[in-house]
Amino acid sequence: MPPTKQEIRLEKKKKKMAALAAVAELNDRDLGLKEEGTSSIADQSCDPEPEIKRPKIDEMSPEKATFTKEEYKELKKALEDRKKQLKNVPKIRLKTPGEVASLDIRACDRTPIFLEDIQHLVMQTVFGKESPQTPWRWCNLEKVQQITHTVILFIEGIYLYHFSAYESLFQETNKIFKLKLETVMPPHREGRILEEFASVPLAMSQREILIRQYGSLEAALEVMQDPVVMLKSIFPIEKRNGDKEQEEELHPDDVFPRTKLLLRPLQMVDEGYPLPLRGELATKCRDYLLTKDSYKEVTPQSPMFGLDCEMCRTTLGFNELTRVSIVNEEYKTVYETLVKPANPIIDYLTPYSGITADLMKDVTKTAEEVQQEIRELLPADAILVGQSLNMDLNALGMMHPYVIDTSVIYNITGDRRFKSKLQVLAREFLGETIQKNPEGHDSVEDSVATLKLTKLKLAKGIDFGDIVLSKKRRQKRKEENFDEMLAEIEGKVLKKALTKPKKNLSTLIVSSNATGADYEKFMEARRLQQTAEEQENAKISCFMKKSNKAAISKTCTALLDAAFALTHVKINPDNLVDEKVEGTLSRVDQWISKIWNSMAINGVFLVLMGGSPLSSSGVSLMEVKKLSRSDKSSQ
């Protein structure tokens, strides 16, 4: 009797299932081969990967396609479980800025990411979709809701040189991590890295306090973060030795420190500012000059200068510098000059630049002369203010660490990607009409307008003129008003019933005595601001251990109970000399492996190496712990 249509369809399904099972088995086998090997850091050999020869599906034994009904059901269930597991695994996918920071790229072509980039990733792993910051610039974090916990191991004292020169000693580390990125790390000797790393658990534990005070976590973090910390690892900035309290005093006209408006290095990269970094930026800025040979640490009283440049089109095919204006805080012009470009002008762009042929007729001053005059004029802690100041600094061929950009600090579109023109900002916030001269723009007028806008924001508050931040503050107030109304009408029982269950926000912080970082003291000072309920919902456990080994052991035994774990150890420089370095780095490799093996499935592990006074070049290693083959077979 011939088989029925239903039997034929079932047999076809069985064959498909067999094929899928065979492919899954081959994929697992390939993955195992990849995990056994260790990836090398950019020795820049271009040898292709060895080809793994796979048997064709139709060459496989026909017996594999023959199943009983029970076997068919088991196979179907196994494949469905596998599909579910793959769907629920978090993953970090690099974008171009992340890829060009990879240690697989040659050092001369590599552009590092910043510690702030790592902080944004950590924020998203902890807060998920509610995170005030995301690592959108350099990576995508998928399935963030499936992350079980986040673990950070900060190893102070070793940096990129040690990891690359002694790569063979990091055998276990190389098996664990596929993503290895060069990262600019601030020197720990400045004493500020503690605050940088502690900002994540602080935001977790004081979430409600920060939102009440600043309107949103984003606004709170804007105030909490200090851009100078990272700027010191890029520019030659000398630490001040004066009275710290006096230096931290606000300018009499400001209600918050003007240093909070400075662009962070990460923002400067995004906005196209010239920076003394390697990679693509080094190629672009190879002939640029610093505005000073060395800088003083900026303070809330550092002077601001409005800067604006005008450009004309030359035979080179793009715009070159033809006018520079600098204005001080009293709106007095302290520098004004026309500049003769290196190449003949073919378009004066008069409606925009205000430059004409008559104006340029007798001009002889060169851009090189202007550079030297600006270097002599500006004080070592000068803050430059302007609208899209990256264009002006690129036209000048100069780099400066302290910058306030009015196109960034003001946002009336509700979207960070879309910026308003200076003319619009001046009309909306200053009630002034600028850039209406039929003879073209006036760089002095533009410089004055940017200074006025900056001083107005400093007098009003951090969220003034920023719809993104002020909208979140208004939304928070509406929620608070609704909660109060709900409590009055329905009583506290109903209010409690409508409250979402709180996510586990427990934090584990472990450090060794060698670090000198007193996290307990730092956290306790801020914990006093919390209510008893907030302290109960967001526990922070701090441990100071006598040795690095004890700190690692404590981390391994306690990290499964924490949503966020931070371990900070320090390597003694005496242990990195020739006869000791190999043993020291091998121990570090074992520490990393120990923590990894103690973590939960779908946990995110980040290892940061840096904080050395010798170099700002650090390393970030990151990986999500997946279900291993041995774990799968034991299930």
Summary of the structure (lengths in Angstrom):
residues: 635
radius of gyration: 29.2
end to end distance: 42.5
largest distance: 105.0
contacts: 1967
relative contact order: 0.14
helix: 48%
strand: 16%
